[in-house]
C-alpha cells in the first residue's frame, strides 16, 4: 500500500508526496501508473517519450527526499535527507 498527497499542482503536472508502507520494486511507479497518473519520464509504466509532451522528461522524475531505516533490530533509526536534484522538473508554473 502507498499513501499519496498532492503538494503542488501545475498546468499539466503535480508534485506528489508518496509514502510507501512496503518496499516493493517499482511500487510507486506501478501505483501511480495504475491510477492513470504515471511519473513524468517513466517510459516503462507511462507513455513513450514525445518531445514537448507533459509526461516526457529527460529521466524518470522520481526522487527520495528522505529515507528512514534501522540498521539493527534494536538500533537507532537513521534518517537520510536529500534536496531535489537540479534537473527535477516537478511542476511547470
Buried (B, 14 or more C-beta within 10 A) or exposed (E): EBEBEEEEEEEEBBBBEBEEEEEEEEBBBBBBBEEEBBBBBBBEBBEEEEEEEEBBBEEBBBEEEEEEEEEEEEEEEEEEEEEEEEEBBBBEE
